[in-house]
Amino acid sequence: MNQKKIGLHAFMAIPAFMLFIVFFIYPLFKGVGMSLTNWDGVGKAKFIGLQNFVNLLSDDRALADIKTTLLFALGSAPLLNIVGLIYALLMKSDFKGKTLARTCIYLPAIISPLIMGYIWYLLLQPGRGFVYHVFDKIGHASWFGNWLGDYWIAMLVLVLVNVWQYAGMTMVIYLAGLQSIPDELYEAAEIDGASKLRQFRDITLPLLGPSIRINVVTNIIGSLSVFDVVMSLTGGGPGYQTETLSIYIMRMCYGSKTGYSTAVAIIMFFIILVPVIISMKMTKTKE
């Protein structure tokens, strides 16, 4: 009977397995093969071995983009989890207008990041944006400069816009985790004299393990592969200073360097894979 069940389960898994092969395994191997050529996207590809990867290591623009991508992820991923958890803790409590507050927090997450980037670009334009006019009305227009023209300020703006947009999505996952924790545990802790901080440390955080794991992994992947908000808000500028690796790949691909861009994409795959594996192992150990 058990063998029949196992056979049925294996049979039912065949469609999903085939989709996995067609949409992940095949493109992965195809991409690896393409990365070893000098294909320009149109003509005949010529095998050049690891030359694309060698060229990447000597490309200052690509290395700068890797640095920018990592800096963005180091700022965005932790903030998304911290802000999302704070939102979830606040939204778990009972207060008037809680449903409206949850909706307002989550609403930006359903808007296209490309559109969101253009909205913030219109708000932050130097000399004519909405924020400039606000400073001008209060007599401090000089305080508002070209925030998107400075590398560090532009990076800060990009991180904050990304966190503002997607913290609601992180909140929803944490909120689901908080609501699954039995109230009896907190009641028993209060009887034992545990403080709110102690309850959060010894009850809330350990039982939020699965939610933390999901949010950490998804936020790392999203932050390291960021494209839309940077493309619409700064376009990778000033110059190429805020250009991320995903934007660089797109520009190289449409710049008749398809083989090279595929090699960069493979490097990006491993840049994302390594922290994801580490975070999964850490959260699994913690859990």
C-alpha positions as CSV (number, residue, x, y, z in Angstrom):
1,M,0.0,0.0,0.0
2,N,2.8,2.4,0.9
3,Q,4.6,1.6,-2.3
4,K,1.5,2.3,-4.3
5,K,1.1,5.7,-2.6
6,I,4.8,6.5,-3.2
7,G,4.3,5.6,-6.9
8,L,1.2,7.7,-7.2
9,H,2.9,10.7,-5.5
10,A,5.9,10.3,-7.9
11,F,3.5,10.2,-10.9
12,M,1.7,13.3,-9.7
13,A,5.0,15.1,-9.4
14,I,6.0,14.5,-13.0
15,P,4.3,17.7,-14.4
16,A,6.0,19.9,-11.8
17,F,9.3,18.1,-12.4
18,M,9.0,18.7,-16.2
19,L,8.3,22.4,-15.7
20,F,11.3,22.6,-13.4
21,I,13.5,21.1,-16.1
22,V,12.1,23.2,-18.9
23,F,12.1,26.6,-17.1
24,F,15.1,26.2,-14.7
25,I,17.5,23.3,-15.5
26,Y,17.5,23.8,-19.3
27,P,18.0,27.6,-19.2
28,L,20.7,27.2,-16.6
29,F,22.8,24.8,-18.7
30,K,22.0,26.8,-21.8
31,G,23.2,30.0,-20.1
32,V,26.4,28.3,-18.9
33,G,27.1,27.3,-22.5
34,M,26.3,30.7,-23.8
35,S,28.6,32.4,-21.3
36,L,31.5,30.5,-22.8
37,T,31.0,32.2,-26.2
38,N,31.3,35.7,-27.7
39,W,27.7,35.6,-29.1
40,D,26.4,39.1,-29.9
41,G,22.7,37.9,-30.0
42,V,22.5,37.8,-33.8
43,G,25.4,36.2,-35.5
44,K,27.2,32.8,-35.0
45,A,28.6,32.2,-31.6
46,K,32.3,31.3,-31.2
47,F,33.6,29.4,-28.2
48,I,36.1,31.5,-26.2
49,G,36.2,29.5,-22.9
50,L,36.4,31.5,-19.7
51,Q,37.4,34.8,-21.4
52,N,34.1,36.5,-20.5
53,F,34.7,35.8,-16.8
54,V,38.3,37.1,-17.1
55,N,37.0,40.2,-18.8
56,L,34.5,40.7,-16.0
57,L,37.3,40.7,-13.4
58,S,39.1,43.5,-15.3
59,D,35.9,45.5,-15.9
60,D,35.9,48.4,-13.4
61,R,32.3,49.3,-14.2
62,A,31.1,45.7,-13.5
63,L,33.1,45.5,-10.3
64,A,31.6,48.9,-9.2
65,D,28.1,47.6,-10.0
66,I,28.8,44.5,-7.9
67,K,29.8,46.8,-5.0
68,T,26.7,49.0,-5.5
69,T,24.4,45.9,-5.6
70,L,25.9,44.5,-2.4
71,L,25.7,47.9,-0.6
72,F,22.0,48.2,-1.6
73,A,21.3,44.7,-0.3
74,L,23.1,45.3,3.0
75,G,20.9,48.3,3.5
76,S,17.7,47.1,2.1
77,A,17.4,43.5,3.3
78,P,17.9,44.1,7.1
79,L,15.8,47.2,7.1
80,L,12.9,45.4,5.3
81,N,12.9,42.7,8.1
82,I,13.2,45.2,10.9
83,V,10.6,47.6,9.7
84,G,8.3,44.7,8.6
85,L,8.6,43.1,12.1
86,I,7.8,46.5,13.8
87,Y,4.8,47.0,11.6
88,A,3.6,43.4,12.4
89,L,4.0,43.9,16.1
90,L,2.0,47.2,15.9
91,M,-0.7,45.8,13.6
92,K,-1.2,42.8,15.9
93,S,-2.5,45.0,18.7
94,D,-6.1,46.1,18.8
95,F,-6.8,49.7,17.9
96,K,-9.4,51.7,15.9
97,G,-8.6,51.8,12.2
98,K,-6.3,48.8,12.2
99,T,-7.7,47.5,8.9
100,L,-7.2,50.8,7.2
101,A,-3.6,51.0,8.6
102,R,-2.8,47.5,7.3
103,T,-4.1,48.4,3.9
104,C,-2.1,51.7,3.7
105,I,1.1,49.9,4.7
106,Y,0.6,47.0,2.2
107,L,-0.8,49.1,-0.7
108,P,2.6,50.3,-2.1
109,A,3.7,46.6,-2.5
110,I,1.0,46.0,-5.2
111,I,2.1,49.0,-7.2
112,S,4.7,48.4,-10.0
113,P,8.2,49.3,-8.7
114,L,8.8,51.0,-12.1
115,I,5.8,53.3,-11.5
116,M,6.8,53.9,-7.9
117,G,10.3,54.9,-9.0
118,Y,8.9,57.4,-11.5
119,I,6.6,58.8,-8.8
120,W,9.5,59.4,-6.4
121,Y,11.5,60.9,-9.2
122,L,8.8,63.5,-9.8
123,L,8.8,64.2,-6.1
124,L,12.6,64.6,-5.7
125,Q,13.5,66.5,-8.9
126,P,15.8,69.4,-8.0
127,G,14.3,72.8,-8.6
128,R,10.8,71.6,-9.6
129,G,9.9,68.5,-7.6
130,F,7.1,68.5,-5.0
131,V,9.6,68.2,-2.1
132,Y,11.6,71.2,-3.4
133,H,8.4,73.3,-3.5
134,V,7.6,72.2,0.1
135,F,11.0,73.4,1.3
136,D,10.6,76.6,-0.8
137,K,7.3,77.3,0.9
138,I,8.8,77.2,4.3
139,G,11.7,79.4,3.2
140,H,14.4,76.7,3.2
141,A,14.7,75.8,-0.5
142,S,18.5,75.8,-0.1
143,W,18.2,72.7,2.1
144,F,17.0,70.7,-0.9
145,G,19.7,70.0,-3.3
146,N,20.2,67.4,-6.0
147,W,19.8,64.4,-3.8
148,L,19.9,62.0,-6.7
149,G,23.1,63.5,-8.0
150,D,25.2,62.4,-5.0
151,Y,26.2,58.7,-4.8
152,W,25.6,58.1,-1.1
153,I,22.5,60.2,-0.8
154,A,21.1,58.5,-4.0
155,M,21.8,55.1,-2.5
156,L,20.1,56.1,0.7
157,V,17.0,57.3,-1.2
158,L,16.9,54.0,-3.2
159,V,17.1,51.9,-0.1
160,L,14.4,53.9,1.7
161,V,12.1,53.9,-1.3
162,N,12.5,50.1,-1.6
163,V,11.9,49.6,2.1
164,W,8.8,51.9,2.1
165,Q,7.3,49.9,-0.8
166,Y,8.0,46.4,0.3
167,A,7.9,46.5,4.1
168,G,4.2,45.8,3.9
169,M,4.8,42.5,2.2
170,T,7.3,41.6,4.9
171,M,4.8,42.7,7.5
172,V,2.1,40.3,6.2
173,I,4.4,37.3,6.6
174,Y,5.5,38.3,10.1
175,L,1.9,39.0,11.1
176,A,0.8,35.6,10.0
177,G,3.6,34.1,12.1
178,L,2.6,36.2,15.2
179,Q,-1.0,35.2,14.9
180,S,0.0,31.6,14.9
181,I,1.7,31.9,18.4
182,P,-0.7,30.7,21.1
183,D,-1.7,33.4,23.6
184,E,-1.4,30.9,26.4
185,L,2.4,31.1,26.1
186,Y,2.4,34.8,26.8
187,E,-0.1,34.3,29.7
188,A,2.1,31.7,31.3
189,A,5.2,33.9,30.8
190,E,3.4,36.8,32.5
191,I,2.5,34.6,35.5
192,D,6.1,33.6,35.8
193,G,7.0,37.3,35.9
194,A,8.7,37.6,32.4
195,S,8.9,41.1,31.1
196,K,7.7,42.1,27.6
197,L,11.3,42.2,26.3
198,R,11.9,38.7,27.8
199,Q,8.7,37.4,26.2
200,F,9.8,38.8,22.8
201,R,13.2,37.3,23.1
202,D,12.2,33.8,24.4
203,I,8.8,33.3,22.8
204,T,8.2,35.6,19.9
205,L,11.5,35.4,18.1
206,P,12.0,31.6,18.3
207,L,8.4,30.9,17.2
208,L,8.8,33.3,14.3
209,G,11.6,31.2,12.9
210,P,9.8,30.1,9.8
211,S,8.6,33.6,9.0
212,I,12.0,35.0,9.6
213,R,13.5,32.4,7.2
214,I,11.0,33.2,4.4
215,N,11.5,37.0,4.8
216,V,15.3,36.9,5.0
217,V,15.6,34.7,1.9
218,T,13.1,36.6,-0.2
219,N,14.5,40.0,0.8
220,I,18.0,39.0,0.0
221,I,17.0,37.7,-3.4
222,G,14.9,40.8,-4.1
223,S,17.6,43.3,-2.9
224,L,20.4,41.6,-4.9
225,S,18.4,41.5,-8.1
226,V,16.9,45.0,-7.8
227,F,16.2,46.6,-11.2
228,D,13.0,48.6,-11.6
229,V,13.2,51.2,-8.8
230,V,16.9,52.0,-9.7
231,M,16.1,52.2,-13.4
232,S,13.2,54.5,-13.0
233,L,14.5,56.7,-10.1
234,T,18.2,57.3,-11.0
235,G,18.7,55.3,-14.3
236,G,21.9,54.1,-12.7
237,G,23.2,57.6,-12.4
238,P,24.9,59.9,-11.7
239,G,27.0,58.4,-14.5
240,Y,27.0,54.7,-13.7
241,Q,27.5,55.1,-9.9
242,T,24.1,53.6,-8.8
243,E,23.9,51.1,-11.6
244,T,23.2,47.6,-10.2
245,L,24.3,44.3,-11.7
246,S,20.9,43.5,-13.2
247,I,20.9,46.8,-15.1
248,Y,24.4,46.2,-16.2
249,I,23.4,42.8,-17.6
250,M,20.5,44.3,-19.5
251,R,22.6,47.0,-21.0
252,M,25.4,44.6,-22.0
253,C,22.8,42.2,-23.5
254,Y,21.3,44.9,-25.7
255,G,24.8,46.2,-26.5
256,S,25.6,43.2,-28.6
257,K,27.5,41.4,-25.8
258,T,25.0,38.6,-25.1
259,G,27.6,36.0,-24.2
260,Y,29.4,38.4,-21.8
261,S,26.1,39.5,-20.2
262,T,25.2,35.8,-19.7
263,A,28.5,35.3,-17.9
264,V,27.8,38.3,-15.7
265,A,24.3,36.8,-15.0
266,I,25.9,33.5,-13.8
267,I,28.2,35.5,-11.5
268,M,25.1,37.3,-10.2
269,F,23.4,33.9,-9.7
270,F,26.2,32.8,-7.3
271,I,26.3,36.2,-5.6
272,I,22.6,35.6,-4.7
273,L,23.0,31.9,-4.0
274,V,25.7,32.2,-1.4
275,P,24.0,34.5,1.1
276,V,20.7,32.7,0.6
277,I,22.3,29.3,1.5
278,I,24.1,30.9,4.5
279,S,20.9,32.5,5.8
280,M,18.9,29.3,5.3
281,K,21.5,27.3,7.3
282,M,21.6,30.0,10.0
283,T,17.8,30.2,10.4
284,K,17.5,26.5,10.3
285,T,20.0,26.1,13.1
286,K,18.3,28.8,15.1
287,E,14.9,27.2,14.6
